[in-house]
Amino acid sequence: MRAIILSILALSVFATAALAQPSRPDRGTKIAQVNGATITLGEVDDVLRSRPTSLTVPTAVQVRQARLDIVTTMVDDMLLRQFMREQGPKVDATIIDKQVIALTDGLKPQNRTLEDYCKGLNLSEKQLRENMLMLLQLDQYVKDHTTEADMKNYFEANRAYFDKTTVRVSHIVIRLSPDAVPAEREKAKQKLAAIRAELLVGSATFAERAKERSQCPSAPQGGDIGIVHRKFQNVDEAFAKAAFALKVNELSLPVETEFGVHLIKVTERQEGKPAELEKSLEDIRDCYAEDLRTALLNQLRKKAKVEITLP
């Protein structure tokens, strides 16, 4: 299942841009609590040290951001594990045993043992079994919450993705913090609505206003952020949904995302080849599973008691 495996195993196998081993206070320092369960600085730094070593020494700000990224992933992982322990589908222990045996047999032609495999992932066998259990539970959770009608509706709602349609997008954004009050959001919307009115009467071009007003690194390029696919990029769902609903050179109304409020313009659209439902079922299941997982996490975050005290 796309991205689910990453979320489960990312805590031990990070293949990202590297940072050198940071200096740190006591390993036992508690830096996050998730419904009473603790994440320590030592656990976070173990993940950080597993990354390839950088040629340059990171700044304190870079180290803190890297730790924060890891903590965020660990919090999500812990929320999922807590949910599955308490409310997840039951999985027979013999299924895990069979998977471990199959894995062990598959390693033999490579002259590797299960211990070698676990060491390479920085996992104990117990942790490996827990990860296998989690994947099986998530898979069953998706099956339990998916009907044939769901799949068909999802396919129709996301045809642009399955057809491989792309758009080239520019935007003007006013940045807001996730906890911005409604009055701040409304003020940002009004500012963008005024800019939109200027653009509609032709008193300025989108690129000019983006260079002047947009709070994004894309501002010098007139707000151009390049080619965007419908799903599974580093693009907010609300942003992508609004962009793909636009015709070329059409302006959106102000769109709210977790990053702020945006005015969006599509400058190019490349239609893909129409997909067929039956031939796309595997891809549909993967995408639907990831969306279900994201929706579940959003629910768990709202209900959870999470406290992050990263130094």
N, C-alpha and C positions, 0 to 999 in steps of 0.2 A: 504494500500500500504506500503510495507516493507520500513522502515527507514524514510518515509515521515512524518508519525505521530510523530516519534521521533524528527525530525528536527523542527517541528512546536511547539510541546509541551515541548521540552527539556528545553526551557527557564524558565519554571515554575516547572518542575518535574524532577529534576536531581537525579538519584539513583546511584551515583558514590561514589568513595572513598572520605572521608569527610575531610574538613578543618574547623578549628575553625573560629569564626567570626574575620575577620581581622580588624586591626586599619586602618583608612583611612582618607585622606584629605576630603575636602568639597564634599558632595554628588552631587552637581551640576557640578562638574568638567567634562568638555567634554573630553572623551578619544577616541572617534572615530566619524568620519563623513562618511556617505554613501550617495553619490550623494546629499549632502547638509543636509541630515537628521542626527540628533545627537544621540549618545549613551553616557549616563553619567555614572560616576563611581558609583553613587547610584543605578542605574538600574542593573549594573553588580554585585554589592555587595549584592543586594536583592536576586539574584539567588544563589550567593555563600553561603549566610546565610541559604538558604533553604535546603542545604545539611546536612546530619546527622553530628553531632558534633564529631570531632576527639578526641581521648584520649590524644593526644600530641599537643603541640602548634606548628603551622607551621612556618617555616622560612620565611623570606621576599622573598626569591627566589621562594619558593613553592606557596606563596600567589600570587605573580606576574604571575607565570605560570598558576595557576588556573584561574585568571582573564583573561589572554590572551586567554585561551581555550574558556572561556565563550564569550568573545568579538568576537572571530572568528565565533562561532555558531550564535551569534546575527547578525553579518554582513551578513552572508549567508541568514538568515531568513528575514532580512530587504530587501535584494536584491530581493528575491522571491516575497515578498509582494509588493514591488514597481513595479515589472514587471507585476504581476497579476492585480494590480490596473489600470495600463496603457494599457496593451495589452492582459490580460488574458481573458478566456472565461467568458461570462456573466452568472450569476446564479440568478434565480428569488428569491426574498427575502422570498416568501412564503415557499420555500423549507427549508430555514433555520428555519423559524417558526415551521414547522412540525417536524424538527429534535429536536428542543428545547422542544416541547410538548412531543415527544416520550421519550426523556431523562428524563423529569420531571415525566412522568408516570412510567417509569422504576425504578425511585428512591423511589417511594411511598412504595412498599413492604419492603424496607429497612429502612423505617421511616426516610428518608433523603429528604431534599428539594434541589431545584436547587441552592439555596444560599449556602447550606452546601457543595454541590459538587464543586462549584466554589471556595469556601474558601479553600477546600482541595488541589486544584490545584494552589492556589495563583493567581486566575484570577477573573476579574469582569465578569458579564454576557456579557458585550459588547465585551470583549476580547475573551470570549468563542465563541460568534457568529462569530467574525472575524476569529478565527481558523477554525471553521466549514466551512466558506466560502472559506478559503484558501485550505482546503482539497478537497472540491468539485471542485474548479477551477483546482487544480493539476490533479485530476482524469480525468476531462474533457480534459485537455491539453494532457494527455497521450493518451486518446481515439482518439483525433483529429490528433495525430501524429503517429498512429500505424495502420498498415495494416496487413492482414493475411499473406502476403509475408514476412513482417518484423518479425513476430512471428516465422515463419518457419525458416528463415535465422538465427535468433538469437538462436533458439534451436540448429541448426546444428553447429553454431560457438562456442557454449558453452556446447557441449555434455558432456564434462568431469565433469562439475558441475552437470548437471541434472542426469547423471549416478552415481553420488556420488564417482567419482574417486578421489583418493588422492595421493600425492607424498610427500616423505621426502626429504627435501632440505638442502643443505649446500651452503654457499656463502662466497666470499671474497669481501669486499666493501671498496671503497675509498670514504669517505664522502665529499660532496660538498654542499655549500649553494645553495638555490634555485636561487639566482641571480648570480651564478658563470659565468664568461665570457667563451665564446667558447674555448679559449686557455687553460683554466684550465680543462675543460671537456675533451679536446683532450689529454692533458697530462695524465690524469687519465686513459683514455682508452688505451693509449700506455703502461702504467705501467701494466695494467691487461693483455694486449695482450702478454707482455713479460712473465708474470707469466704463462699464458695459454700455451705458447710455451714450457716452462720448464716442465710443467705437462704432456704434450703430449709425450715428449721424455723420461719421467720417471726419471728425475733428482731430483724430489722431489714429495712428496705426497700432495694432496689437503689439508689435515688436517695440515701438517707442514707449508705450505705457509699461510693458514688461521690464524694459531696461531701467525705467524711472521708479517703478513702484513695487516690483516683485521682490519678495524676500526669499530668494532661492538662488543657488549657484548658477542656474540656467538663465538668470536675468541678462547677463551680457550677450547671450545668444538670442535675445528677444523672447525668452521664455521657452525655447525649444528644448524638449527633453527626449526627443528621438522617437524611434519606433516602439510601440507598445502592443503586447499581446493581451488577449482578453483576461486571462487568469494566470495565477502562479508566477507573478513577477514581484519586484519590490514596489508595487503600486497598490494603493489602497483600493478596496473593492468598490467603494462609493465613487471614487475618482474614475476607475476603469469603466464602471457601468455608465456613468454620465458621458464619458468620452466616446464610447462605442454607440451611444444613442444619437450622436451628432452627425450631421452631414458635413462634407468638406467645407471649410471656411465659416461654419456656423458657430455661434458663441453659446456657451452654456449659461444658465443662471448660476449664481454663487453656489458652490458645492462644498459641504463640510466634510472634513476627514479628521483623523486623529492628529494630523500635522498642522491644520489650520483651515482657512477658507480659500477656495480656488475659483478663478475664472478660467474656463478651459476652451481651447480652440483646436479643432482637428484640421490639419493642413494637407494631409494625404490619407487615402484609404486604399488598401490593397485587398480586394476580395479574394478569399480562398476558394478551394474546390469544395462544393457541397458535400458534407459528410452523410453517411448512411447510419442509421441507428444501430442496426444489427452488426455492422462492421466496426462500430466504435464502442461496443459494450465494455470492453476491458478498460479503455481510457475513461469512459464515463464513470465506471465503478471507482477507479482510482481518484478521480476528481471529486466525486460525490463523497467518498470516504474522507478525504482531506477536509472538505467543507463541514462534514458532520463533526469531525474531530475539533475543528476550529470553533464551531458553535458550542460544543460541549465545554471546551476550555473557557469560552467567554462566560458561560453560565457558572462554571466553577469559580472563576475569578470574582464574579459579583458576590457570591455567597461566602467566599473564603475569608478567613482572617489572616492576611499576609502582612508581615512587617519586615522591611529591608532596612538594615542599619549598617550599610557598607561604609567603612571608614574612608 
